């Protein structure tokens, strides 16, 4: 959370599910919705997540992480909520394997990787 506090134009709002099979965090960006979507799409690519696709009805990008020695991969969802001239960005990383009860910190690492890339975009 310290790292996220330092990111310019981002304010940590919410984080849940530490060491469960999913992790959700939200951040307020001081940019309009369309700019937030462009930055998030670029951040997903820079983070190494694959198969990013936009679903208009859900106002969300859907991506996935690669299989590693620690997991069978994760589903990544980035949703947006317009708040006037600012945008609330919700990032969720969930284990693909339904029987995986503990993520060993992988979902939180996915969020950290995404928000670092978001800062750079």
Secondary structure as UniProt FT lines:
FT   HELIX           2..6
FT   TURN            8..9
FT   STRAND          10..16
FT   TURN            18..19
FT   STRAND          22..29
FT   HELIX           33..46
FT   TURN            47..48
FT   STRAND          50..55
FT   HELIX           56..58
FT   STRAND          60..64
FT   STRAND          74..83
FT   TURN            84..85
FT   STRAND          86..95
FT   TURN            98..99
FT   TURN            104..105
FT   HELIX           106..120
//
